[in-house]
Amino acid sequence: MLISMTGFGRGEATSATDKGGLTATAEVRSVNSRFLETSVRLPRTMSEREFEVRELVRKSLERGKININVTITRGETAATVPLEVNEPLAKGYFVLLDRLRTVTGMTAEITLRDLTGFSDIFLSDAANADAATSEWKLAQEAVSKSLEALHIMRKQEGSELEKDLRMRIANLDEKVATVEKLSTGTAEAEFAKLKQRVLELTQDINVISKDRLDMEIALIAERLDITEEIVRFRSHIKFFLEALAAPEPAGRKLNFLIQEMNREINTMGSKTNDPQVSHIVVGAKEEMEKIREQIQNVE
C-alpha cells in the first residue's frame, strides 16, 4: 500500500471542564521530500514544547516536508495566560530602542510590537503552571488528531497513485513483450547478414579462416542480443509490484527499481538496429519518466 507525501490534516481539542474554555487547534501540511523535515509553530506559552511536537511527528511519519501550526483559543473562563512580563528586561529593551532611535535620528515611536519581538521579556508564570499543563495536553490531543487526519488523506492519495503506477507498469510490460517478439531471431539474422557482407567484401573465402570468421561474426551478433536485458527488466517489474503491495513505505525502493529499469531499457535501445524496437524503447522511456515523477511523491 502506497502512502503519498502530500496532504493536509486538522485537529481540534476543547477542554471539557467548567473552568476550561480552552480550544487547541493544530493544522499540519505535508509535501514531498527525500527526508523527514519538520517545521513547528507554537504559541509563545509552550515554545519549549517544540521537541515534543517533533517527536509526535517522527513517530507518525516517515518522510516529507512537514509544517505544523498550533494555536490556542481562550474563552472568557480561561482568559489567564500562563506567562508574566519580565519588567526590568522589558524596560531595558525600551531604553535600548530609544537610544537606537536617537543615534539613527529616527522619529518613529517605539511600539509594543517592537518590544514583543524580544521573546525573553515573557517568563513562564509558576503560579499558572497547571494552566500551562492543561494547554499542552489539549495541544497534544489536537496535534495527534491532525496527524491522523493527514495520514488518512495521504493514504487516499497514495491509493490513487498506486492505481496509476500499476497501469503504467502494465504498459511497460506490454512494450517489453513487443520488443521481445520483434527481437526474436535478430542475432541469427544479423549473423547471416554480417557473414554475407564480409564474404562479399573479401570475394575470396580462401583468404580468411572460416572458423575465425564465424567466431568473430558470432561475437558481433551476440552483442545485439537483448534477452538478458529483457529478463532483468521483467525481474524489476516483479519486485516493483511486490513493493507496491508491501505494508512498509516503498518510495526509496521504487525509486531504485525504476532507475534499474531505465538502465535496462537504455541498453536495449543501444543494442537494437530495428527502427520499430527503437520507437518502442523511446515510448517506454517516456512512460518511466512519468513513473519516476510520481514516485517522488511516495513515502
Secondary structure as UniProt FT lines:
FT   STRAND          7..14
FT   TURN            18..19
FT   STRAND          22..31
FT   STRAND          36..41
FT   HELIX           44..49
FT   HELIX           50..60
FT   STRAND          64..74
FT   HELIX           76..78
FT   STRAND          83..85
FT   HELIX           87..104
FT   HELIX           112..116
FT   HELIX           119..121
FT   STRAND          122..124
FT   HELIX           126..128
FT   HELIX           129..183
FT   TURN            184..185
FT   HELIX           186..202
FT   HELIX           205..207
FT   HELIX           210..222
FT   TURN            223..224
FT   HELIX           227..245
FT   HELIX           251..271
FT   HELIX           275..295
FT   TURN            296..297
//
